[in-house]
């Protein structure tokens, strides 16, 4: 089984009001901490991760409130 790689990467600036350009395929956390991810329906889920974690989620936004992870990158497939 072959998996399509992520071919678009966008640095994430967490915001409590500005959505990402599109739903993500995944979020890369370069630095450890919490990612406060906003779901498609507006719910917020906090993911605790170590440095270098790939979180395979379809997030519409990463909130600045409660997000402590650093070096976040949104990953997409086109």
C-alpha positions in Angstrom: 0.0 0.0 0.0 1.4 3.3 -1.1 0.6 6.5 0.9 0.6 9.9 -0.9 3.1 12.2 0.8 2.3 15.6 2.0 3.3 18.1 -0.7 2.2 21.4 0.7 3.5 22.8 4.0 2.4 26.0 5.7 3.8 27.4 8.9 1.1 27.8 11.5 0.6 31.0 13.5 -2.0 30.0 16.2 -5.0 32.3 16.4 -8.3 32.3 18.2 -10.1 33.7 15.3 -8.3 33.2 12.0 -8.8 29.8 10.3 -6.1 28.0 8.3 -6.4 28.2 4.5 -7.9 24.8 4.4 -8.6 21.8 6.6 -5.2 20.2 7.4 -4.2 16.6 6.7 -1.9 16.7 9.7 0.0 19.1 12.0 3.7 18.8 12.7 4.8 19.9 16.1 8.5 20.7 16.2 8.5 21.6 19.9 6.8 19.9 22.7 3.6 21.1 24.3 -0.1 21.3 23.7 -1.9 21.9 20.4 -5.4 23.4 20.8 -7.0 22.2 17.5 -10.3 23.4 16.3 -12.4 20.7 14.6 -14.6 21.3 11.5 -17.7 21.8 13.8 -15.9 24.3 16.0 -15.1 22.0 18.9 -11.6 22.3 20.5 -9.5 19.3 21.4 -6.1 19.7 23.1 -3.3 17.3 22.0 -0.3 17.0 24.2 2.8 16.0 22.2 6.5 15.6 22.4 8.9 17.4 20.0 8.8 16.0 16.5 5.2 14.7 16.7 3.0 14.3 13.6 -0.7 14.7 14.6 -2.9 13.3 11.7 -5.9 15.5 12.1 -8.2 17.7 9.9 -8.1 20.9 11.9 -9.6 24.2 10.6 -7.7 26.3 13.1 -5.0 26.1 15.8 -6.1 28.3 18.7 -3.5 30.5 20.4 -5.3 30.0 23.8 -3.8 26.8 25.4 -1.4 26.1 22.5 2.1 25.8 23.9 3.7 23.5 21.3 6.1 25.4 19.0 7.3 25.2 15.4 3.9 24.1 14.1 3.4 23.3 10.4 0.2 22.4 8.7 0.5 19.6 6.1 -1.7 19.1 3.1 -2.0 16.8 0.0 -2.9 18.3 -3.3 
